[in-house]
Amino acid sequence: MTIHDRLKKIIEDENISISKFERIIGVGQNSVSTCLRRESSISHGVLQGICKYFPNQSIEWVLTGKDSSNKLAKDKIKDLLEKANQELKNISN
């Protein structure tokens, strides 16, 4: 998966159009669209916009395709909390 594929995935996951994505992150009209179509460089402004307006997206994942250690830690904590909540429900019943 390329950086362009990951950018498309963010847009799809957010269920928005490319033009709406461009407006949200504050880049020029058709800048992301052109970048994706030509598979050209992703601008600094696009990356900054993702960090600012889509904080649930790991910039490390966007750049490299690898989950950041922060995301892995958050996922592990989330799993542990879900298990603890389930155990509490079992005890209550």
C-alpha positions as CSV (number, residue, x, y, z in Angstrom):
1,M,0.0,0.0,0.0
2,T,1.4,3.3,-1.0
3,I,1.1,6.7,0.7
4,H,-1.5,7.5,-2.0
5,D,-3.5,4.4,-1.1
6,R,-3.4,5.4,2.5
7,L,-4.6,8.9,1.8
8,K,-7.4,7.4,-0.3
9,K,-8.3,5.1,2.6
10,I,-8.5,8.1,5.0
11,I,-10.9,9.8,2.7
12,E,-13.0,6.6,2.3
13,D,-13.0,5.9,6.0
14,E,-14.2,9.4,6.7
15,N,-16.9,9.0,4.1
16,I,-16.1,12.3,2.4
17,S,-15.2,13.4,-1.1
18,I,-11.7,14.4,-2.1
19,S,-12.9,18.0,-2.5
20,K,-14.4,18.1,1.0
21,F,-11.1,16.6,2.4
22,E,-9.2,19.4,0.6
23,R,-11.5,22.0,2.1
24,I,-11.2,20.5,5.6
25,I,-7.4,20.4,5.6
26,G,-7.2,23.8,4.0
27,V,-5.3,23.0,0.8
28,G,-6.1,24.3,-2.7
29,Q,-8.9,22.9,-4.8
30,N,-7.8,19.8,-6.8
31,S,-4.4,19.7,-5.1
32,V,-5.1,16.3,-3.4
33,S,-7.1,15.1,-6.4
34,T,-4.2,15.9,-8.8
35,C,-1.7,14.4,-6.4
36,L,-3.6,11.1,-6.2
37,R,-4.2,11.0,-9.9
38,R,-0.6,11.6,-10.8
39,E,0.8,9.8,-7.8
40,S,3.0,12.8,-7.2
41,S,4.5,14.0,-3.9
42,I,2.2,14.7,-0.9
43,S,2.7,18.2,0.2
44,H,3.6,19.3,3.7
45,G,0.3,21.2,3.9
46,V,-1.6,18.0,3.3
47,L,0.3,16.2,6.0
48,Q,-0.1,19.0,8.5
49,G,-3.9,19.1,7.7
50,I,-4.2,15.4,8.4
51,C,-2.5,15.9,11.8
52,K,-4.6,18.9,12.7
53,Y,-8.1,17.8,11.4
54,F,-7.8,14.0,11.6
55,P,-6.0,13.4,14.8
56,N,-7.3,9.8,14.9
57,Q,-5.1,9.1,11.9
58,S,-1.5,8.2,12.7
59,I,0.9,10.3,10.7
60,E,3.4,7.5,11.0
61,W,1.0,5.2,9.3
62,V,0.2,7.7,6.6
63,L,3.9,8.1,5.8
64,T,5.2,4.6,6.3
65,G,2.3,2.2,6.5
66,K,3.4,1.1,10.0
67,D,1.3,1.7,13.1
68,S,3.0,4.0,15.6
69,S,3.9,2.7,19.0
70,N,1.3,5.2,20.4
71,K,-1.5,3.5,18.4
72,L,-0.4,0.1,19.4
73,A,-0.4,1.1,23.1
74,K,-3.8,2.7,22.7
75,D,-5.2,-0.4,21.1
76,K,-3.8,-2.6,23.9
77,I,-5.3,-0.3,26.6
78,K,-8.6,-0.3,24.7
79,D,-8.6,-4.1,24.6
80,L,-7.8,-4.4,28.3
81,L,-10.6,-1.9,29.2
82,E,-13.1,-3.9,27.2
83,K,-12.0,-7.1,28.9
84,A,-12.2,-5.5,32.4
85,N,-15.7,-4.1,31.6
86,Q,-16.8,-7.6,30.5
87,E,-15.5,-9.1,33.7
88,L,-17.4,-6.5,35.7
89,K,-20.6,-7.4,33.9
90,N,-20.0,-11.1,34.6
91,I,-19.4,-10.4,38.3
92,S,-22.6,-8.2,38.5
93,N,-24.7,-11.0,37.1
